[in-house]
Amino acid sequence: MDLTLEHIKQVYLIGIGGIGMSALARWFKANGRDVFGYDRVDTMLTVALEKEGISIGFEDKVNELPEEVLDNQESTLIIYTPAVPNDHKQLNFLKDAGYTVMKRSAVLGMISKIYFTVAVAGTHGKTTTSSMLAHILSHTEQACSAFVGGISKDFSSNLLLSKADPEEQVLVVEADEYDRSFLTLNPDIAVVTSIEPDHLDIYGDAENLKAAFIDFIGNLKSEGQLFVRDGVAKEIMSKLAPAINIRTFGIGSGDYSIENIRPSATQVIFDMINQSEDDSMEDITDLQLKMPGEHNLLNMAAAISAALSVGILPEKIKKAVASYSGVQRRFDIVVNNKKVYIDDYAHHPTEIEAFLKSVKQIFPDKKLTAIFQPHLYSRTRDFMDGFAQSLSLADELILMDIYPARELPIAGISSQGIFDKVSLKDKWMVKDNEMLDFVKQKKPELLVSIGAGNIDRFVNDLKIVMEA
């Protein structure tokens, strides 16, 4: 049974507490649907959703399904995340009963068809870039809705909603490469921030991952525009269709080039120079960004490029960039007085390297203690050496056990493998229940917590420790 968007009256989300799923739940709720969900555990996100009027269950039992779902099969959409296990009782019951069942990515693709859509893809930087672009558009009063893979500090949510008619809006979506999810999108503008090996449990090797990005770009609408980082463009240009309209961005290179970078302890000032043959784009000088690091300059270059493409004036962009506040868990400075504590979502060696280099650039005189929780057995296996090398940039390392997420253990793969390869003298393996006491004992002056698992549950307690 197929449902069109306008015929959906009830929505049931399995895995509703995920960052992408919760944004969909909020979108359907705001658009007048009855929304329900299941998740395995109660989290800050599920608590927030329940306060917003969404009913959530935490037991995988068929008799726990809402009556509104059981009584209205023809008008109910079931949405699930790929992280849901194959033996999930509710999901299998609903599939067997003939409900319309769709992956989160397919639903996002369905929604995006009613908007002018900017899809932001990349193995790194897509959440930050999406939030930057959404902020620029909303700050400059361009009607904009956005699905972001993190909690934006500027709109305190992972979902930005405009009340304007869909045909008057720009929709910003984070295009996730995991499970080839981004191939459900047919955007008007595509942004590609990076293409590096990741999710090799899905793709097998880097070439298959790159091929998926080529397919994503190929889904651009016929008059579509691609913005891609200059170095990435050189890798994929020969495989793109000649008709694709390409603009590049970079630091010191590209059609839109970041130049004259002036960092300080609180912000970075830079210029964005038009080096393309398009005379319509003006240079934008003395831009001010409150987030450090070259990776964030590249993210902002991508966001500015897309904003210019939809007609936002340079002077308005300049003001919007200066007011951008960031995303929770993306270089999130939690404590900054005599002691400093920063939390970050980095979970790939390249991201960790960029993050730690940025921290050391801002606080060069402080000893850097890093807490890292690896995410996924497969990623740990595939990037063991890379993790060890990037984590060795810290002065001290506190290493936690692997957060398995959707995976079962892999024989011979553990945090110990990373630990043994890290070149630091001061390094410790610490269990979850020992970590807070261990940090209290060590009394670090500059602490960072890194990872994409559930390490964020320690942030408030670590804040208290670092403020003591």
C-alpha positions as CSV (number, residue, x, y, z in Angstrom):
1,M,0.0,0.0,0.0
2,D,1.4,3.4,-1.0
3,L,0.5,6.6,0.8
4,T,0.9,10.1,-0.5
5,L,2.0,12.8,1.9
6,E,-1.4,14.5,2.0
7,H,-3.2,11.2,2.9
8,I,-1.1,10.5,5.9
9,K,-3.0,11.1,9.1
10,Q,-1.1,9.0,11.7
11,V,2.7,8.5,11.9
12,Y,4.5,5.8,14.0
13,L,8.3,6.1,14.2
14,I,10.4,3.1,15.3
15,G,13.6,4.6,16.7
16,I,12.0,7.9,17.3
17,G,14.7,9.1,19.7
18,G,17.4,9.3,16.9
19,I,18.4,12.8,15.8
20,G,17.0,12.3,12.3
21,M,13.9,10.5,13.4
22,S,13.0,13.0,16.0
23,A,13.2,15.8,13.5
24,L,10.7,13.9,11.2
25,A,8.4,13.4,14.2
26,R,8.4,17.1,14.9
27,W,7.8,17.9,11.3
28,F,4.7,15.7,11.1
29,K,3.4,16.9,14.4
30,A,3.8,20.5,13.3
31,N,1.9,19.7,10.1
32,G,-1.1,18.4,11.9
33,R,-0.5,14.6,12.0
34,D,-1.0,12.3,15.0
35,V,2.5,11.2,15.9
36,F,3.6,8.2,18.0
37,G,6.8,6.3,18.4
38,Y,8.9,3.6,20.0
39,D,12.5,3.7,21.2
40,R,14.6,1.3,23.2
41,V,15.7,3.8,25.9
42,D,14.5,7.0,27.3
43,T,16.8,10.0,26.5
44,M,16.8,13.8,26.6
45,L,15.3,13.7,23.1
46,T,12.5,11.4,23.9
47,V,11.7,13.5,27.0
48,A,11.5,16.6,24.8
49,L,9.3,14.9,22.3
50,E,6.9,13.7,25.0
51,K,6.7,17.3,26.3
52,E,5.8,18.4,22.8
53,G,2.8,16.0,22.9
54,I,4.2,12.9,21.2
55,S,3.4,9.6,22.8
56,I,6.4,7.2,23.0
57,G,6.6,3.6,24.2
58,F,9.7,1.8,25.3
59,E,8.7,-1.9,25.0
60,D,9.0,-3.8,21.8
61,K,5.6,-5.5,22.1
62,V,2.8,-5.6,19.5
63,N,0.2,-5.0,22.2
64,E,2.0,-1.7,23.0
65,L,1.2,-0.3,19.6
66,P,-1.2,2.7,19.9
67,E,-4.9,2.1,19.1
68,E,-4.8,5.0,16.6
69,V,-2.2,3.0,14.6
70,L,-4.0,-0.3,14.8
71,D,-7.4,1.2,13.9
72,N,-6.2,3.3,10.9
73,Q,-4.0,1.2,8.7
74,E,-4.9,3.0,5.4
75,S,-3.9,6.4,6.7
76,T,-0.9,5.4,8.9
77,L,2.8,5.7,7.9
78,I,5.3,3.6,9.6
79,I,8.9,5.1,9.6
80,Y,12.0,3.2,10.8
81,T,15.7,3.8,11.1
82,P,18.3,1.4,9.7
83,A,19.5,1.0,13.3
84,V,16.4,-1.1,14.2
85,P,17.3,-4.8,14.4
86,N,15.8,-7.2,11.9
87,D,14.0,-9.1,14.6
88,H,12.1,-6.1,15.9
89,K,8.6,-7.4,16.8
90,Q,6.6,-4.3,16.2
91,L,8.3,-3.6,12.8
92,N,7.8,-7.1,11.5
93,F,4.2,-7.2,12.6
94,L,3.4,-3.9,10.8
95,K,5.2,-5.1,7.7
96,D,3.3,-8.4,7.7
97,A,0.0,-6.6,8.2
98,G,0.5,-4.5,5.1
99,Y,1.1,-1.1,6.5
100,T,3.0,1.5,4.5
101,V,6.5,1.1,5.9
102,M,9.3,3.4,4.9
103,K,12.9,4.2,5.9
104,R,13.6,7.6,7.3
105,S,15.6,8.6,4.3
106,A,12.7,7.7,1.9
107,V,10.3,9.9,3.9
108,L,12.8,12.8,3.8
109,G,13.0,12.3,0.1
110,M,9.2,12.4,-0.2
111,I,9.0,15.6,1.9
112,S,11.8,17.3,0.0
113,K,9.8,17.0,-3.3
114,I,7.5,19.8,-2.3
115,Y,10.3,22.3,-1.6
116,F,13.2,24.0,-3.3
117,T,15.8,21.7,-1.6
118,V,19.5,22.2,-0.7
119,A,21.0,18.8,0.3
120,V,24.3,18.9,2.2
121,A,26.4,15.8,2.0
122,G,29.9,14.7,3.1
123,T,31.6,12.3,5.3
124,H,32.5,15.2,7.6
125,G,31.0,18.6,8.2
126,K,27.4,18.1,6.9
127,T,25.7,18.8,10.2
128,T,27.6,22.0,10.9
129,T,27.3,23.1,7.2
130,S,23.5,22.4,7.3
131,S,23.0,24.4,10.5
132,M,25.2,27.3,9.1
133,L,23.1,27.5,5.9
134,A,19.8,27.2,7.8
135,H,20.9,30.0,10.1
136,I,22.0,32.3,7.3
137,L,18.8,31.8,5.4
138,S,16.5,32.3,8.5
139,H,18.6,35.2,9.8
140,T,18.3,37.0,6.4
141,E,14.5,36.4,6.4
142,Q,14.5,33.9,3.6
143,A,11.7,31.5,4.4
144,C,13.5,28.3,5.3
145,S,12.8,24.9,6.9
146,A,15.7,22.6,7.8
147,F,16.4,19.0,9.0
148,V,19.7,19.1,10.8
149,G,21.6,16.2,12.3
150,G,22.3,17.9,15.6
151,I,20.7,20.5,17.9
152,S,21.3,24.0,16.5
153,K,22.1,26.5,19.2
154,D,20.5,29.2,17.1
155,F,17.0,27.6,16.9
156,S,17.4,25.1,19.9
157,S,16.3,22.2,17.8
158,N,17.2,19.8,15.0
159,L,14.3,21.1,13.0
160,L,13.7,24.6,11.7
161,L,10.1,25.3,10.5
162,S,8.9,28.2,8.4
163,K,5.2,29.1,8.3
164,A,5.5,30.2,4.7
165,D,3.9,28.2,1.9
166,P,6.3,25.4,0.7
167,E,6.7,27.1,-2.8
168,E,8.1,30.2,-1.0
169,Q,10.6,28.2,1.1
170,V,14.1,26.8,0.8
171,L,14.5,23.4,2.5
172,V,17.9,22.5,3.9
173,V,18.4,18.8,4.5
174,E,21.4,16.8,5.7
175,A,22.1,14.2,3.1
176,D,23.4,11.1,5.0
177,E,25.6,8.7,3.1
178,Y,25.0,5.9,5.6
179,D,23.1,3.0,4.0
180,R,23.1,5.0,0.8
181,S,20.2,7.1,2.4
182,F,21.1,10.3,0.4
183,L,20.1,8.6,-2.9
184,T,16.5,9.2,-2.1
185,L,17.0,12.9,-2.6
186,N,16.6,14.9,-5.8
187,P,17.9,18.3,-4.7
188,D,18.0,21.7,-6.5
189,I,21.3,22.4,-4.9
190,A,23.8,19.8,-3.7
191,V,26.8,20.6,-1.4
192,V,29.6,18.1,-0.9
193,T,32.0,18.9,1.9
194,S,34.2,15.8,1.9
195,I,34.5,12.3,0.6
196,E,36.7,10.1,2.8
197,P,36.5,6.4,3.6
198,D,33.8,5.7,6.2
199,H,30.9,3.3,6.7
200,L,33.0,0.6,5.1
201,D,30.6,-2.0,6.7
202,I,28.1,-0.7,4.1
203,Y,30.4,0.2,1.2
204,G,33.2,-2.3,1.4
205,D,35.8,0.1,0.2
206,A,36.5,3.8,-0.6
207,E,35.7,3.4,-4.3
208,N,32.2,2.2,-3.7
209,L,31.7,5.1,-1.3
210,K,32.9,7.5,-3.9
211,A,30.6,5.9,-6.5
212,A,27.6,6.5,-4.2
213,F,28.5,10.2,-3.9
214,I,28.7,10.4,-7.8
215,D,25.2,8.9,-7.9
216,F,24.0,11.4,-5.3
217,I,25.3,14.3,-7.4
218,G,23.7,12.6,-10.5
219,N,20.3,13.0,-8.7
220,L,20.5,16.8,-9.0
221,K,17.6,18.3,-10.9
222,S,18.3,19.3,-14.5
223,E,19.0,23.0,-13.7
224,G,20.7,22.1,-10.4
225,Q,23.9,23.5,-8.9
226,L,26.7,21.6,-7.2
227,F,29.0,23.1,-4.7
228,V,32.0,21.0,-3.8
229,R,35.3,21.5,-1.9
230,D,38.1,22.2,-4.3
231,G,40.2,19.2,-3.4
232,V,37.2,16.8,-3.6
233,A,36.2,18.2,-7.0
234,K,39.6,17.3,-8.5
235,E,39.0,13.7,-7.4
236,I,35.5,13.2,-8.9
237,M,35.3,15.7,-11.8
238,S,36.1,13.1,-14.5
239,K,33.2,10.9,-13.3
240,L,30.6,13.6,-13.3
241,A,28.2,14.3,-16.2
242,P,29.3,17.2,-18.3
243,A,26.0,19.0,-17.9
244,I,26.4,19.4,-14.1
245,N,26.9,23.0,-13.1
246,I,29.9,23.0,-10.6
247,R,31.2,25.6,-8.3
248,T,34.1,24.9,-5.9
249,F,35.1,26.4,-2.6
250,G,38.3,26.1,-0.5
251,I,40.9,27.8,1.6
252,G,43.3,29.6,-0.8
253,S,41.7,27.8,-3.8
254,G,38.4,27.3,-5.6
255,D,35.9,29.5,-7.3
256,Y,34.9,30.9,-3.8
257,S,38.2,31.1,-1.9
258,I,38.7,31.7,1.8
259,E,41.6,34.2,2.1
260,N,43.3,36.5,4.7
261,I,42.5,34.3,7.7
262,R,43.0,36.2,11.0
263,P,42.3,33.9,14.1
264,S,42.0,35.0,17.7
265,A,41.0,33.3,20.9
266,T,37.3,34.1,20.4
267,Q,36.7,34.2,16.7
268,V,38.3,34.0,13.2
269,I,38.1,36.9,10.7
270,F,38.4,36.0,7.0
271,D,37.6,37.1,3.4
272,M,35.7,35.2,0.8
273,I,37.0,36.0,-2.7
274,N,35.3,35.3,-6.0
275,Q,37.9,33.6,-8.3
276,S,35.3,32.3,-10.7
277,E,34.3,33.6,-14.1
278,D,30.9,34.6,-12.6
279,D,31.0,38.3,-12.1
280,S,27.7,38.4,-10.2
281,M,29.3,37.3,-6.9
282,E,30.9,40.1,-4.9
283,D,33.9,39.5,-2.6
284,I,32.8,39.5,1.1
285,T,35.5,40.8,3.4
286,D,36.0,40.8,7.2
287,L,33.6,37.9,7.8
288,Q,33.6,37.0,11.5
289,L,33.0,33.4,12.7
290,K,32.9,32.4,16.4
291,M,34.0,28.8,15.6
292,P,37.7,28.0,15.2
293,G,39.4,25.6,12.9
294,E,40.1,25.3,9.2
295,H,37.4,22.6,8.9
296,N,34.8,25.1,10.1
297,L,36.0,27.8,7.7
298,L,35.4,25.2,4.9
299,N,32.0,24.4,6.3
300,M,31.1,28.1,6.3
301,A,32.5,28.6,2.8
302,A,30.1,25.9,1.6
303,A,27.2,27.5,3.4
304,I,27.9,31.0,2.1
305,S,28.3,29.6,-1.5
306,A,24.8,28.0,-1.3
307,A,23.3,31.1,0.3
308,L,24.7,33.3,-2.5
309,S,23.2,30.8,-5.0
310,V,19.7,31.3,-3.7
311,G,20.0,35.1,-3.9
312,I,21.1,36.2,-0.4
313,L,23.0,39.5,-0.5
314,P,26.6,39.6,0.7
315,E,26.1,42.2,3.4
316,K,23.2,40.2,4.9
317,I,25.3,37.0,4.8
318,K,28.1,38.9,6.6
319,K,25.8,39.8,9.5
320,A,24.3,36.3,9.7
321,V,27.8,34.6,9.8
322,A,28.8,36.9,12.8
323,S,25.7,35.8,14.7
324,Y,26.0,32.0,14.1
325,S,26.2,30.2,17.4
326,G,27.0,26.6,16.4
327,V,25.6,23.1,17.1
328,Q,25.6,21.2,20.3
329,R,28.5,18.8,20.5
330,R,30.4,20.5,17.6
331,F,33.3,22.3,19.3
332,D,30.9,23.0,22.2
333,I,32.8,25.0,24.8
334,V,31.1,23.9,28.0
335,V,33.5,25.5,30.5
336,N,35.9,28.4,29.8
337,N,37.4,30.0,32.9
338,K,40.6,28.9,34.7
339,K,39.8,25.4,33.4
340,V,38.5,24.6,30.0
341,Y,36.1,21.8,28.9
342,I,35.0,21.2,25.3
343,D,32.7,18.5,24.0
344,D,32.7,17.3,20.3
345,Y,31.0,14.7,18.2
346,A,34.1,13.8,16.3
347,H,34.2,10.0,15.6
348,H,36.5,9.6,12.6
349,P,40.3,10.0,12.7
350,T,40.2,13.0,10.3
351,E,37.6,14.8,12.5
352,I,39.5,14.0,15.6
353,E,42.7,15.4,14.1
354,A,41.0,18.6,13.0
355,F,39.3,19.1,16.3
356,L,42.4,18.5,18.5
357,K,44.6,20.8,16.3
358,S,42.0,23.5,16.6
359,V,41.9,23.1,20.4
360,K,45.7,23.3,20.7
361,Q,45.8,26.4,18.4
362,I,43.4,28.2,20.8
363,F,44.9,27.0,24.0
364,P,48.6,26.4,23.2
365,D,49.8,26.8,26.8
366,K,47.4,24.3,28.5
367,K,48.0,20.5,28.8
368,L,45.3,18.8,26.7
369,T,43.5,15.8,28.2
370,A,41.2,13.9,25.8
371,I,38.4,11.4,26.7
372,F,37.5,9.3,23.7
373,Q,34.7,6.7,23.2
374,P,35.1,4.8,19.9
375,H,31.9,4.4,17.9
376,L,31.2,1.0,16.2
377,Y,33.3,-2.1,16.2
378,S,33.6,-1.9,12.4
379,R,34.8,1.7,12.3
380,T,37.4,0.9,15.1
381,R,38.6,-2.1,13.0
382,D,38.8,-0.1,9.8
383,F,40.6,2.9,11.2
384,M,42.6,1.5,14.1
385,D,45.9,3.2,13.1
386,G,44.2,6.4,12.2
387,F,42.5,6.7,15.6
388,A,45.8,6.0,17.3
389,Q,47.6,8.6,15.3
390,S,45.0,11.4,15.7
391,L,44.5,10.8,19.4
392,S,48.3,11.0,19.9
393,L,47.9,14.7,19.3
394,A,46.6,15.1,22.8
395,D,48.9,15.3,25.8
396,E,46.9,12.7,27.8
397,L,44.3,10.2,26.8
398,I,41.5,8.6,28.7
399,L,40.1,5.8,26.5
400,M,36.7,4.3,27.0
401,D,35.1,1.0,25.7
402,I,33.6,0.9,22.2
403,Y,30.0,2.1,21.9
404,P,28.5,-0.6,19.7
405,A,25.3,1.2,18.5
406,R,23.7,-1.1,16.0
407,E,26.6,-3.7,15.9
408,L,27.4,-7.0,17.6
409,P,31.0,-7.4,18.8
410,I,33.7,-8.3,16.3
411,A,36.2,-10.9,17.5
412,G,39.6,-9.3,18.4
413,I,38.4,-5.7,18.1
414,S,38.3,-3.5,21.2
415,S,39.5,-0.2,22.5
416,Q,42.7,-2.0,23.6
417,G,43.8,-2.1,20.0
418,I,43.8,1.7,19.8
419,F,45.3,2.0,23.2
420,D,48.3,-0.1,22.3
421,K,49.1,2.0,19.2
422,V,48.7,5.4,20.8
423,S,52.2,6.9,21.2
424,L,51.5,8.9,24.3
425,K,53.1,8.0,27.6
426,D,50.2,9.3,29.7
427,K,47.2,7.2,28.6
428,W,44.7,5.2,30.5
429,M,41.8,2.7,29.8
430,V,38.8,3.6,32.0
431,K,35.4,2.0,32.4
432,D,32.3,4.1,32.2
433,N,31.5,3.8,35.9
434,E,35.1,4.9,36.8
435,M,35.5,7.8,34.4
436,L,34.1,10.7,36.5
437,D,36.2,9.8,39.6
438,F,39.2,9.3,37.4
439,V,38.8,12.8,36.0
440,K,38.4,14.3,39.5
441,Q,41.6,12.6,40.5
442,K,43.6,13.9,37.5
443,K,42.3,17.5,37.7
444,P,42.9,18.4,34.1
445,E,43.3,22.0,33.0
446,L,42.0,21.5,29.5
447,L,39.6,18.6,29.0
448,V,37.9,17.5,25.8
449,S,35.3,14.7,25.4
450,I,35.1,13.1,21.9
451,G,32.8,10.6,20.3
452,A,29.4,9.8,18.6
453,G,28.1,7.3,21.1
454,N,26.5,8.0,24.5
455,I,29.5,9.9,25.9
456,D,27.3,13.0,25.9
457,R,25.6,11.7,29.0
458,F,28.7,12.6,31.0
459,V,28.8,16.3,29.8
460,N,26.8,17.8,32.7
461,D,28.8,15.9,35.3
462,L,32.1,16.7,33.6
463,K,31.0,20.4,33.6
464,I,30.5,20.2,37.4
465,V,33.9,18.6,37.9
466,M,35.7,21.2,35.7
467,E,33.9,24.1,37.5
468,A,34.8,22.8,41.0
